[in-house]
Each structure stands twice: as C-alpha cells, then as structure tokens.
C-alpha cells in the first residue's frame, strides 16, 4: 500500500506545477494578450504565488518559528 501511495504522491507532485503553470499561461494569454508589460507582470505574479504556495506546503512557516 505504501508503494501505491508513494507513486500517487510522486505523480501528483509532478503534475501540480505543470497544471498550475499551464493554467497561468492560459490566463496570462487571455488577459494580457500582446501587451508585453502586462504579460511580464502576470508571469512574475504567478511565479511568486507558486513559490509562496510551495513554501507553505513544505512547512516554511514552522521553520521560521523554530529559529
């Protein structure tokens, strides 16, 4: 059972960023279109949100509290 759970977790861990950034690219394309300045801001925003979400998932706040 642990092997199945490990495989599922690896599958999800690989696909979550792929789906997130595919959705971000689609939303950026629909909203920003050919405006390079808006497109750059949106890409940066999606990247920052992704990094913060990953930090929360791995327990970054608890690492700060322990220090």
Residue pairs with C-beta under 8 A, 6 or more apart in sequence:
17 50
20 46
20 50
21 46
21 50
24 42
24 43
24 46
24 50
27 42
28 39
28 42
28 43
28 46
31 38
31 42
32 38
32 39
32 42
33 39
